[in-house]
């Protein structure tokens, strides 16, 4: 590929590096985010500087720590469930139920943190 990727967004850079047939198949399609994520993509930033107190920063840091902890727990359950499937296939139904429960929990944790973050910084969605 000729030229520098600087200044190109991820999709533009990715599409520029692909063959013509791959570009047509991938790059012409809109993002496959469902209606659940459409609200996340549209936001209105505050029109002024936002000042946070030490307490607000500490609270956001605590919430971020809890968020990361929750996500790590959910991902650990997914990995553990898949590893059990390899060694104990007779537990497949039970393990798959555990694995299937995790993505909604991750989305819930993410939404909860994002709502608090947006509220603190004055971001409107």
N, C-alpha and C positions, 0 to 999 in steps of 0.2 A: 504494500500500500504506500502510495506516495504522499508526502506531506506529513504534517504533525497533527496528532490527535488533540492538541491543546485547543481549547475553545469549543470542542464538540461535546455534547452531552453524552451520557452513557449509551443511550439507544442509537444516536447518530454514529458514534464511534464503532459500536458493535455492528451496525448495519453497513458501515463503510468497509469493514473488514470481511464481510461475507461475499460469497459468489452471487451472481445476478439472480439465479433461481432461488437461492436461500433468501435473498433480500426481498424478492417478490412474495415468498411464502410467509416470512416472519415480519418484516419491517412495515408492510402495508396494513397489518392488522392492528386494531386498537388494543390497548391494554385490556387484559381479561379480568379486570377487577369487577366484582359483582356490585350490586347496589349497597351492600354492607360497607364498602370502602369508599363510595362516592362522596360521602360527607367528609371523610378524612382528607380527600384531595383538594377540596375547596375550603380556603380559610381566609380570614381577614385579619391582618396584623394590626396592632395598635399604631396609630399615627404619631405617637410621641414616645419619648424614652421611658422605659419602665425601670423603676428603682425598687429593689428588693431589700428588705431588712435582713439582718443576720438570722433572725428566727425563721423567716420565710425560706431562705437558702437552706438552713438546717432541715426544715421540714421537707423541702423538695428532695434533698439529699437522702433523707430517711425513706421517703416514698420510692425513690429510685432504687435504693438498696433493697427494699421489700419487693419491688417489681422484679429486679434481677434474680433475687432468691426464688420467687415463685416460678419464673420462667425456667431457671435451672432445675427446679424440682420436676416440672412438667416434662422437660426434655429428658431428664434422667429416667423417668418412668417409661417414656417412649423407648429409649435405648434398652433399658432392662427388659421390657416386655418383648422386644424383638430378639434379644439374646436368649431369653427363655424359650422362645419359639424354636430356635435352632437346636437346643438340647432336649427339650421336652415338648414335642409336637402335640402330645395328647392334651396339653393345656392351651391349645391355639385359640379356642373360642373365648376363654377367660382373658388371655393376654391381649387379644385383639380388641376386646371391649375396653380394657384399660388404655390401650393405645388410642382408640377412637375418642375417648373422653378428654384427652389432653389438648387438642387444638382449640376447642371452644373455651377451655380454661385460660389458655394463652391469650386468646383474643379478648376475653373478659379482663384479664390483668392489664393488658395493653390499653384497652379503652379506659379503664379506671385511672391509670396513671396519666394518660393523655388528657383526660378531662381535668384533673387537678392541675397539671402543668399549664394547660390552656387558661384555666381560671386564674391562676397566679400571675401569668404573664399578660392577661388581657387579650388573648387570641380568641376570635370568634369563628366558629365553623358553621 
